[in-house]
Amino acid sequence: MGGKPTSTYVVAGMHAFSAGGRVVLKARGRSISKAVDVAEILRNKTLPNAKLTSVKIGSEDFEVQGRKRKVSFIELTLEKAEAK
């Protein structure tokens, strides 16, 4: 996730989901909320057969302007729901 509009990531997620049936959204720092927004839009509005199958959170060392920092991250996985 980056500085692009949320709708750009939603469209990219829709294409990836239709091609493979699985989408992994990864974000760090301030982009975490955007990743959650994209996952919820995909799951609730555009891909009704998508299911949130995995959520990973944590922190990693990241170098910013020569200084090491701990930066939080999130990884959300959406997959096609099993047909009943």
C-alpha positions in Angstrom: 0.0 0.0 0.0 1.2 3.5 -0.7 0.0 6.9 -1.6 -2.4 6.0 -4.4 -6.2 6.3 -3.9 -8.0 3.5 -2.2 -10.0 2.8 -5.4 -6.8 2.0 -7.3 -6.0 -0.8 -4.8 -9.6 -2.1 -4.9 -9.5 -2.4 -8.7 -6.1 -4.2 -8.5 -7.4 -6.5 -5.9 -10.4 -7.4 -8.0 -8.2 -8.2 -11.0 -5.9 -10.3 -8.8 -8.8 -12.1 -7.2 -10.4 -13.0 -10.5 -7.1 -14.3 -11.9 -6.1 -16.4 -8.9 -8.8 -16.6 -6.3 -6.5 -15.1 -3.7 -5.4 -11.6 -2.7 -2.7 -10.8 -0.2 -2.6 -7.1 1.0 0.5 -6.0 2.8 1.0 -2.6 4.4 3.4 -0.9 6.9 3.0 2.1 9.2 0.4 4.7 8.2 -0.8 2.6 5.3 -2.3 -0.1 7.6 -5.7 1.6 7.8 -5.8 1.8 4.0 -5.1 -1.9 3.7 -7.9 -2.7 6.1 -10.3 -0.3 4.1 -9.4 -2.1 0.8 -9.9 -5.5 2.3 -13.4 -4.5 3.7 -14.4 -2.9 0.4 -13.4 -6.0 -1.5 -15.1 -8.3 1.0 -18.3 -6.4 1.5 -19.0 -4.6 -1.7 -17.1 -5.9 -4.8 -16.3 -9.6 -4.1 -19.1 -11.1 -2.1 -17.6 -14.6 -2.4 -14.3 -13.4 -0.7 -13.5 -14.6 2.8 -10.8 -13.1 5.1 -8.6 -16.2 5.8 -5.5 -14.8 7.4 -4.4 -11.7 9.4 -0.8 -11.3 10.4 0.5 -8.4 12.4 3.9 -7.5 13.8 6.8 -5.1 13.5 10.0 -5.2 11.6 13.3 -3.2 11.6 13.2 -0.6 8.9 15.9 2.0 8.1 14.7 5.5 7.6 17.2 8.2 6.8 20.1 6.2 8.3 18.2 5.4 11.5 16.8 2.0 12.4 13.2 2.0 13.5 10.5 -0.6 14.4 7.7 -0.3 11.9 4.3 -2.1 12.4 2.9 -4.1 9.5 -0.2 -6.0 8.6 -0.8 -8.8 6.0 -4.4 -9.6 5.1 -5.3 -12.6 2.9 -8.6 -12.9 1.0 -9.6 -16.1 -0.7 -12.6 -17.4 -2.5 -15.2 -18.9 -0.1 -16.0 -22.5 -0.4 -19.3 -23.3 -2.1 -21.9 -24.9 0.1 
